[in-house]
Amino acid sequence: MNADTPPSAHLAAPGTEKPRRFRPKLRYELIGCGLHGHEILGTDAAALRPEDELFARQSGGLRWYRCMRCDSWVALTPPDHPTRKYPPSRNEITLPLRGKPLRDRYVLRVIAVERMVHFLVLGGLAAVVLLFAGNRDMLNQDFTAILKDLQGGLGGPVASSNHGIVHDLRSLFAVSITSLYLVGVAIAGYALLEGVEAVGLWLGRRWAEYLTFVATIVFVPYEIYELTKSVTALKLVALVLNLAVAVYLLLAKRLFGLRGGGKAERAQYDADVGWTAIERATPKAPSEPLS
């Protein structure tokens, strides 16, 4: 569904239209129903009204309930012990996402999971740095004692090495406590930023899309600089993923006024989600009872 579809045009249910291209097209409505089950209404109602035809019909002793997400029709027997006289009215119903808004929810949540992984890793690293800064003197004493034991057993080469882990640990203990605390706080701040992005994207907040785009694009020059020093698969994958996230947010989510901006985004939402979209995708009721 899209904003350019005429209101009177009937749209095929997800998964029923013929593909127009060779590559397969994901049907996010079907994925959603596969994960969470169908969204059907009126299963607890004693009777149906004419206006309920959009989502529930009765024929041949059965009731046909329409999934409000994927447009599948499910046949069930009427309830033996209904809890209400009629199905809920439209203003009582919260319709599930469909079309591109549903696709965007899944994509944003994948990005949110990636940001949450960053939050956990960076949060753990910040905790290690801050704990090290708070106990550096004691750890330095233990390190020196272990190094002396190794020196006595190996004749000195370990203690005098200018390379490897021993040299790196010596350099780490030489860093001032103030600098360690600053580094720890900086890492913790970045972890918090990633956590805020993750929560905002998971909830589908517009501000989180802007925050994620800015936070992602700011580090792209640094990632490119790192590649000029040495090329590794991890650096390449990180750069490609961040560029993909930035391009998706910029174009698909129409940030900063691109492709119509927030107004076009809202029009797309209204075209794919809501009762108007449901009506466009509703087949006419059969003139004869279903057999």
N, C-alpha and C positions, 0 to 999 in steps of 0.2 A: 504494500500500500504506500502511496505517497501523496503529497499535497496536490499534485496535478491531476489526480484521478477524478473524473466527473462524479458528482454525488449520486447520479442515477446508474452508474456503471456497476454491474455485479462483479465481485471479485471471487475468484476460486479459493476454496479452503486451502490452507497451507499443506503442501505436499501433494496436491492433486493436479496442479498445472504442469504442463510439459516443460522441461528445462529448455532454455534458449541458448545455452552455451554448453560446451563440453564438460567443463569442470563442475563438480557437484555443488549445490547451493545448500547451505545449512538452513534448516527450518527451526528457528529458535523456539517457536510455539510448541513444536513437537518435542523438542528437548525439555522445555519447561514442564510439559505434561508428563513426560517420561520420568522426570525427577520428582515432581510434586503431585502428580495425579491431575485429573480433569477438574476444571472449575465449573460446576453445574449448579443450577439454582432451582428452588421449588420442590426439592425431593421430600420436604416435610409438609407440603401443602395439601389440603383436602380437595381443592378444586382449582381449575385453571380458568383465567379470564381471557378474553380475546387479545388484550394487550400483552399477554404473556407468551404469545406465539413466537416472539423473537427467540426465546430460549427454552420453551417447553411446549410440547404438543401431545395430544392424546389420540390414539388410534388403535383399533383392534384389541382393546383391553390392556394396552401397554401405554406407558408414557415415554416419549422421546425427549431426552434432555440434551440441550446443546452446550458443549464446552465453550465458555466465553473466551477462552484463550486460543484453542486450535481449531474451533468450529466443528469438531467431531460430534456426532449425535449418538447418544447412548440410550438403549432401550431398557427400561426398568418397569417393574410392576408398581402401580400406585401404592402409597404407604398404607399399611394396615392401621396405624395409629398416628394420624397426622397431628402436628403440634400447632398448626396455624391454618386459617381458612384459605388464604390465598398466598402465592409467592410474594416476596418483598417487592415494593414499588421501586422505580428507577432511582429515586433519590436516597433509597436505603442501600443501594448496591455500589460497591467499589469494584470497578471493572479491572481485570488484570491487564498487564502490559501486553502489547502485540506489536508486530512489525519491527520497524527500526528502533523505536524506544526500547523494546525488549532486547534486541541485539546489543544496543548500547549498554544496557544494564549488565549483560554478561561480560562484555569486553571490559567495562570499567571495573567489574569485580575481579577479573583476572589481573588487571593492573593493581588493584587494591591488595590482592594476595601477595604480589611481588613486592609492593611497598611494605607490607607487614613483615615479610622475611627480612627486608633491609632494617626495619625497626628492631627486630629481635637480635639480629647480628650486631648492629651498631650499638644497641643498648647493652648487650653483653660485653662488647669491647670497651665501651665507656666505663662500665663497672670494673673491669679488670684494670684499666689505667688508673682510675681513682683509688682503687684498693692498693695498687702498687705504690702510688704517690703517698698514701697514708702510712704505709709500712716499709718504705724504701730503706731506711737505715737498718732495720732488723733483717730484711732480705739481703741487704748488701753484706752484712756480717756473715750470714749463712753462706752466701755465694763465695765470699773470701775464704771461709774455712774449708769449703768443699774444694776450692781451687788449690789451696795449699796442700790438701791431702793428695789431689791428683798430681801436683807438682812433685811431691815427695815420692810418689809411686812411679811416675813416668820420667823423672829426671829434668823437668822444667819446660819442655817444649810447649805444653798446653798453655802455661801461664804467659809465655812470651809471644804467643801467636797473634798476628795482626789480621787474621782472617777467620771466617767461620763464626759459629755461634758464641764462642767465648769472647771474641772481639765485639760482637754485637751487644752482648750483655754488659760488657765493660762500658760501652758507649751509652747504653740505656741508664746505667747507674750514675753516669756522669751528668745526665740532664738534671737541671735544677728542679726542685719540687714545685716551684711556682709554674714552670713551663709544663710540667706533667699535669698539674691541676687544670691549666688552661686548655691543654689538649683534651683532657677528659671531659671538661665542660663543653667544649666545641663539638666533640663527637656525640655527647648526650643531646645537645641541642639539635644536631642534624637528625639523630634518631627520633626525637620528638616530632620534628617536621615530617619525617616519613610516616610516623604513626598517625598524625593528623590527616595527611593525605589519604592514607589507607582507609580510615574511618569515613572521611568525607566522600571518597569515591564509592565505597561500599553502599553508602546511603543515597548515592546519586545526586550529590549537591553540586550546584553550578560553580560555587566558589572553589570547590576542591579541584575542579577541572582546570581553572586558571592557576591555582596554586601549584598543581602538579606540572603543568606546562612550564611555568617559570622556573620551578626548582629543577626540572629536567634539563631545560635548554641552557641554564647557567653553567652546568658542569660539562657540556659538550666540548667547548674549547679546551678544557683541561684534559679530557679524555683523548682528544686529537693530539694534544701536545705529548701525552704519555705514549701514544703510538709512534710518534717521531723518534722517541728514544729507544723503544723496543716493541716489536710486534708479537703479541701472544694471542692465542685463540680466545682467552677469557676477556681480554681488552676489546677485541673485535666484536665479540658477542654482546658485551655490555654497551658498546657504542651503537651497534645496530638496533638493539632493543630500545634504547633511549630515544634514538631518532624515530623509530616506528611509533613509540608512544607519543612523542611530540607532534608528529605529522597527523596521527589519528585525532588527537585532541584538537588540533588547529583546524583541520578540514571537516572531519565527520561531526565534531561538536560545534563547529562554526564559531570559534572563539574570536574575539577582537573584531566582530562585525563581518568576518569573512563568510561568503556564501549566504548573505542575508542576516547573519548574526543570530541573536537570541529570538528575534521575531520569527525568522524562518524556522528555527528550532522548535518554537512553540506551535507553529503551523503544522510542522511535520508530526508533532505529538498529537495534535487534535485530529489530524487525518488518519492516524493509525490506531488511536486509542479513544474510546468513547462510544456512545450509542450511535452516532452517525456512521462510524466505521462498521459497527455491528450490523446496522441496517443495510449497508451496501453489500455485505457478505452474506445476507440472509436469503436462502432460496424460498420460492413461493410454496405455500402449503399445498399438498396434493389434494385434488378435488375428490378423490376416492380414498377410503380407508386403506392404510398400509397392510399388506398381508404378511 
